[in-house]
Amino acid sequence: MAVTVDTIAVALGRTAPATGDPALAQWQMWIADALMLIQARLGDPELLDQAALDYVVREAVVAHLRNPDDATQVAVQIDDGNVSRSFRSSRGRVTILDEWWALLSPAMSNRRAFEIDTMPSPTVLR
């Protein structure tokens, strides 16, 4: 797995947190969280397509950084100043979308509930 804090920073278009910055530990924890979620569902991440794994982990962490909590609007007022910022809804944790699960495990995403063959088999004896 090649996702690092620097990879996340490039995806966000900003500088990676410096050593000793609490944000550095957060980003590393969220990378580990994404890997843990994948391992819990699909088993050993080493057995997965590594390019797809890196993409999913990177995108899950970036999505979480862009929408860090489940707040939809945050307002701060100090004296006469007022700052308001709106966020799209988030689950407040690292989440892997269904389309990313499908990318990690294409065989599972192509399954059907059931299939019935209505044509007689050519090997049936008459």
N, C-alpha and C positions, 0 to 999 in steps of 0.2 A: 504494500500500500504506500502510495507516494503523496498522500495529502498531508500537508504541513501547515503551520500557521502562515508561512510565507505564501503558500498556494492560495489560501483563503484571502490574504491581503491583496494578491494580484486580481482575484476574481471580483473583489470589492472596489478595486482601483484606489486603494489607499495604503498607507504604510502599516506594516505589521507592528503590533505592540512591542515595546522594548522589554528587555529582560528585567524582571522585577515588577513589571506592570501587572496588576491583577487581571487585566483583560487578556494577557498572554495565557494565564492559567485557565481562564474561561474558555478561550478558543480551543485549547488543547483538550479540555474536558468535553466540549461539545463534539469534537472529532471522535473521541473515545466513545461518547454516547451513541453517535450514529453507527459506529462499528459494532457496538454491543447490540443494538437493535437488529442489525443485519444478521449477526451471528445467532441471535436468539431465534430468528425465523428460518434462516437458510443454512445454518451450520458454519463450518470453517470458512472464513472469508478468503483464505488462500486458494480455495478450490473454485472461486468465482472468477469471472472475466475481470482482470485487474483494471482495465481501462474503464469499464462500466462501474466498478466498485468505487474508483477514485472520483468519477463524475458524480455519483449519487451522494457520497460522503461530502464532497465539496459543495454541491448544490443544497444539501440539507442544512449544512452549517451556515452557508451564506444566507439562505432564506430565514434562518433563525436570527441571524445578526440584523437583518433588515427589518424584521418584525419580532422583537425580542419578548414581548409579553402579550397577554390577551386584552390589553387596554385598547380602546378605540379612539380615545382622545385624552390628551394630557394637557393641562393648563397650569402655568406657573405665574403667580402675580407677586411682584415685589414693589412695594410703594405704589408709584403711578405706572410702573411698567408691567406689561402683560405679554406673555409668550404662550402660544397654543400650538400644539402639534397633533396631527391625527395619524393613526396607524390603521392599516387594514387588519382585520381580525386575525389572530394567531392563536395557536394552542398554548403558547407560553413555554414550549419545550422543543427540542429537536424532533422533527417529524419527517418521516419518509413517505412521500406521496405514492399513491397506487401506481402511477405511470413509472416511477422509479423502481418499485418492486418488480414490475413487469420487465424492465430493462435488466435487472439483476438475475431474474429467473424466467426467461422466455418460455421454457417448457411448461411451467406452472400456469402462465397467463393464457396459454392456448388451449387449456383443457376445456372440455364441454361437460355439461351435467350428465348427459347420456347420449347415446347414438344408437339408432335402430336401423339395421340394414334390411330393406324390404325386398331386395332382389334375391332370388333363390341362388344358392351356391352352385357353381358349375360341377362340383364333385358329388352332388346328390345323385344317388342311384335310383333309377326308375324301375 
